[in-house]
Amino acid sequence: MLPPFRSEIRNSPTQQTIKIFLSDESLDAQIKNHLENFTEIDLIEINETVEQNHASENLTVFLKETSDINRMKASIDSSLWWYFEEDWVD
């Protein structure tokens, strides 16, 4: 069984970003809504993915300048594991 998501820190010259690739892209809007509760997040976009070996869509999470990207990735990952926990355990 594939994990329900995968996240990656991306270096951007303008803003810190985290890309989230969901196994089930139909959940993109729901997960975007779920993540909007984080005050450290500036903006979340649903984008097409052009890289190989990735889902065709991803969520791009733009963090506020004062946010610690490593701490935020850990927080987002933890929150998403909690979100998917019921399905993952079944």
Helices and strands as residue ranges (DSSP letters): E 5-10, E 17-22, G 25-27, H 28-35, E 41-48, E 57-63, H 69-89
